[in-house]
Amino acid sequence: MTKVRVAGAGITKFGRHPERTSRDLFAEAGATAIEDAGVARDDVEGVYYGNFMGELSEHQGHQGPLAAEALGVQAPATRYESACASSGVALRQAVRDVRNGEADVLVVGGSERMTNLSTAGSTEALAIAADELYEVRAGVTFPGAYAMMATAYFEQFGGTREDLAHVAVKNHANAVGNEHAQYQREITVEAALDSPAVADPLHLYDACPVTDGASAVVLVSEDYAETNDLDAGVAITGTGQGGDRMALQDRENVATSPAATEAAEEAYADAGVAADDVDLAEVHDCFTIAEVLALESLGFFETGEGITAARDGITTQDGALPVNLSGGLKAKGHPVGATGTSQVAELTKLLRGDHVNSEHVPEARVGVAHNAGGTVASAVVHVLEEVAE
């Protein structure tokens, strides 16, 4: 099997884009990735596109062909949907197809338009990623679901709202210089603690925003990169996927995320690395408690010990394991279908040294992307490594 290189990466500005469609946003991100890669559009053999709520926000299904058309690419195109892990799942399939010799050049990405909906409308649209029969009908929303997870975590392992506030403060600080981020401003622990309650114990600054945006990466085989003399010094060496029961009530323990643990273990084994080998990570912090659960599922901390990682400075810019140097979903934003590949695009730039925060990880060689769907009923993990040219 061939190794898979990330030849190009593209991300739009995340935030509010009231005059743009998701296909228009994807056209920008994809064109940037293709230009960054230095590949010809005629060489693209497929488009793997993540989108979650297009039918609800834009009354548009069957978006794969539209994504390819937006890129000016004549190739088969497929839309992938796995809630917030949509483009992460698309990426996993693309990695496997390049490895297996099915293709040499693929464009993978995602896009989402969300801010054209009202707050109530976007909340309702996002809720379809939960169990409609046993959760949605009972009035459960994702802020409420993650609040239940945070409460269970506090009861079992300890922790406070202030611990979660440090996660938010860290990620906002990371986003300050990121031109793609929705919120490029710092906050304080005091501001986070004093912000309005959303669902106890979670407050406003514990939650990611509603976001429009798109991202894309160009994957190529090692042979194609060498033959075409591409500057593609980052490889995806590991991929893993895990699953869990949809409804929280059906899980053994809502204070852990076994789907992410399963995905991480598979990705590490695939890459031949261990958690201790990882230099930096982009994790799915849709809520601050989600980052804590991710850190533990990825094996960076024992269960119940990740809650103080930000407070202790371990996961900050200059800590032993910087997490979410992009700003994460919390501050960079969360255009659902685009999030998975945006994490990989950010890691690619961080590893190759042309990200605004690369200075904080100059010796980094191994990065991990963790993308979750719903309350982590779906999870995808990818290992990226810098490779010698």
N, C-alpha and C positions, 0 to 999 in steps of 0.2 A: 504493500500500500504506500502511496505517495504521502509526503508530509504536506500540510495545508498552511499556506502563508497568507497573512493579511497584507495585501498589496496597497490598499487605499482605504481611507476613512473619511466620512462626511457627516456633519451634524448641522441642522439649522439652529437659529436662535430659538430657544424654548420660551414659551410665554403665550401671550394673546395675539392671535393673527386673525382678526375678524373678517378680513377681506380675502383670505386665502383658503383653498380647499386642501384636503389631505394629499391629493395627488400632486398638487402644485408644490407643497412642502417636500414631498418625496422626490420630486424632480430636482429640487435644489440640492438635497442631501446626496442623492445618487450621482448627480453630475459632479459634485465636489469629490466624491469617493472615486469615481472613474478617472477624473483628472489627476487626483492624488496618486492613483495607481499607475497611470501612464499606459493604460490598456486601450485598445480600439473597441468601440461599441460593437463592431462586427464579430469580435472574438467572444463576446458574452454569450454563454450557452443556456443561461436560465436566470430568472428573477424569482427570489424567494422573499415573500412580502408578508410582514406581520401587521395585522390590524384587528382591533377588538370590537369597536362599537359603530362601525361605519353604517350599518343598517339603521341605527337609531339616531346618530348625529348628522348623517348626510343622506339618509335614505338610499344608500348605495351598497349593494352586495357585489359579488363577482369582481373583486377589485384587483386580482392578479394581472389580467390583461391591461387594465388601466395603469397599473404601476409600470409595466414594461413600456407602454406607449409614452408615459410621462418621461421616461428616460431616453426615448428614441432608440429603443432596443427591439430588434426582431428576434424574439426567443420565447420559449415556453415560460409561463409565469404562473405561480400558485400563491394564493393567499393562505396564511396560517393563522389560526385563532386558538389561543390558550390563555385567555384573559390577559393579565399583565405580563405574562411570559410569552406572548405571541411571537415576537421577533427572536426571542431566545430559542424557541422551539424551531423556528425557521432556520436559524443559524446552525443548530445541531444537525438538522437534516442535510444542510448544505455541506457541512464539514464531512459528514459521512459519505456523501456523493463524490466529493473531490477525492477523498481518500481511496475510494473504491474504483476510481478511474472513470466514473460516469461523466465527469466534466473537468475541464481545466480552468475555466473562468466563470465565476458566478457572482452576481450582485445580490446581497442579502441586506434586508433592512425592514423598516416599518415606519408607519406614520399614524397620527391620530389628530382629529379635530374635535375638541371638547368644549372650548369656551363659548361656542355659539349656543350651547344649551344653558338654561338657567341653572342655578345651584341645585335646585330640586330635581331638574331634569338630568343633570350629570350624575347626581347621587343615585337616581333611579336606574340610569343606564349602567353605571358601575355595579349596581347590586345584582345584575343578572349573572355575575360571576360567582355568586353564592347559590346555595341550594334553594330554588324557588319554592318548593313544596314545604320545606321544614324551617327555612330561615327567612326568606324574603317575605312570605305571607305573614310571618310573625312580626315584621317590622324591623328586622335586623339590617343594618347598613354596615359598611366596612369600618367606619370609625367605631361603631358599637362592638363589632366583632373583635377588632384589635384591642379595644378597651377591656373586653373580657379576657383576652389572652394576657394583657398586661396585669390585670388583677390576679389572675391565676399564677403568673410568674412571681409577683410580689408575695403572694401567700405561701408559695412553696419554697422560694429561694431568697426572699428579701429584696431590697431595692426600694428606691424612692422616686418621686417625680423629679427631684433634682438630678438624679442620675440620668434620667431621660433628657432633661434639659441640656445637659452637657453634650449629648449626642447632637441635638439641634444646633447648639452653638458651634460645635466643631464643623458641621457640614456647611453652615452658612459662611464660616470663615474660609472654607475651601473654595466656595463659589465666587468669592469677591473678584478674582481676576479672570474667571472663566467667561469668555465672551458669549458662550452659548447658554449660560445659566439664566433662569427666569428671575431669581432674586440674587443680585450681586451686592449684598449688604450684610454686615455682621449684626448679630443680636447678642444680648447678654443673657446669662442664666436668670437674672431677675426678671427680664422682660418675658422670657419663656414661661416662668412660673406664674407671672401675673396675667398672662394672656387668657382670653375667654375659654371656658371649658367647652369641649366638643362632646366628649363622652368620657366621664370620669373613669380612670385618672388622666386621660389624654386631654390636652388643651390645644389651642390653635397651632402653636409652634411645634407640636408633636406630629403634625400631619403634613403630607406633601400637598402641593397646590393642584388645581385643575389646569391643564396645560395643552397647548397645541405645539406640534413639532414633528420632526422626522429625523431619521438617521439611516446610514447605510455603510456597509463595508464591502470591499471587493476581495473575494477569496480566489486564490490561484494555486495550482499545483506547484510543487517544488520544481518540476521539470520545466513548466511554462515560465516560471520566474527566472530560471537560469538561462533558458533559450532566448528569452526576450530581454535579458539583462535588466530586470526590474530591481528596484531598491525595496525589497520586502524582507526586512530583518526581524519581523515578528511572526511567530508561528502559533497556531492553535494546536496544542499537543494533547489536550485532554478534553473530553466531553462526557457529560453524564446527565441523566434525567431521573427524577423520582416523582412519586405520586402518593396521595393520601386521600382519605375520605373527605368528601366535599363539605358536609355539615360539621361544625364544631362539636355538636352534641354526640356525634358518632365516633369521636376520637378518644383514645386512651388518655391523652394528656395534652391539653391545649396550650401548655406553657413550653412546648417544644415543637420543632418542625422536622419530623422524621423524613419527609419528602426531600428536603434540602440536604439532610445528612446522607441519604441514599444517593442523591445526585453527586454530592461532593466525593463520596467514597469511590464512585464509578469513575469520575473525572480524574481524580488523583491516580488511581490504578492505571487508567488509560495513558496518562502522561508519564507515569513512573516517578511521581514526586509524592511528597507528604506535606501535610499542613505546615510543618516547620520550615519547608523550603520556600514558602510564599513570602514575597517581599511587600506586596501591596494588594488591595482588593477593592472592587466596586461591588457593593451589595445592595439588595433591594430594600431600601429604607422608606417604604411608603408611609410608615409610622415609625417613630423612634424606637418603639419596642421591637419592631421588625428587624432593625439593625442588630439589636442584642441577640435575638433568636438566630439570625444569620451567622453571627460570629461564632456561636456555639455549634451550630450545625456544620459549619465549615471546619471545625476541629481546632480553631484558634484558641478557644477557651473551653474548659470543662462546663458541663451543664450547671447553670446557676452562678457562673463566675464572670460572664461577659457584661453584666450590668454596669460595672464600674470602669470599663475599658476606656471610655472617653474621659471620664472624670480623672482617671489616673494618668492620662496623657499617652496611653499606649497606642491609641488609634488616631491620634492627631497628626498634623503635617510632619512634625519632627519626632514622632513616636517610633517605637520599634516596628509597628505594623500600621502604616497609614491606610486608612479606610475612607473611601469616597472622596478622593482628592478632587473629583469633578464638582463636588457639592452634593452629590447623591440625588435621589428623587426629592429629598426634603427641600433643597434649595435650588438645584439645577432644574427641577421640574419633572413631571411624570406624564408625558403624552403616551398613553398606555402601550399602544402597539409599537412604539419606537424605542421603548426603554431598554430592552435586551441588547439590541445592537448598538445603542448609544453607549452602554457600559463598555462594550468591546472596543468601540471606536476611541473612547477616552483612554482605556488601558493601552491601546496600541500607541497612541501619541505619548503617553507617559513613559512607556518602555523605550520608545525610539528617541525620546529626548526633546520633542518639539511641542510639548504641552506647557501651559503657563506654570503648572506646578511640578514639572519634571525636576526642578532644582531641589525639591525635597526628597527625591528618590534617585539620586544620580547613579547609584550602584545597583538599582533594581534589575532583576533578570526574570523573575517569575511573578505573574499576576493572575488573579482569579476574579471571574465575573459570576455573580450569583443573581439570578433572575427568578422571581416567584410569581405565581398566579393565584389570585384570590387570597384566602388565608393560608397560603402555601399548600393548597391541594395539588398544585403543579410546581415543579422546581427544575431549573436547568442551571448547570454549572459548567463553566469553561475555564480551562487553564491556558494561559498565554505565556510564551517564553521568547526572550530575545535569542536569536540564533546567529551564529557567526556567518558572515558572508564569505 
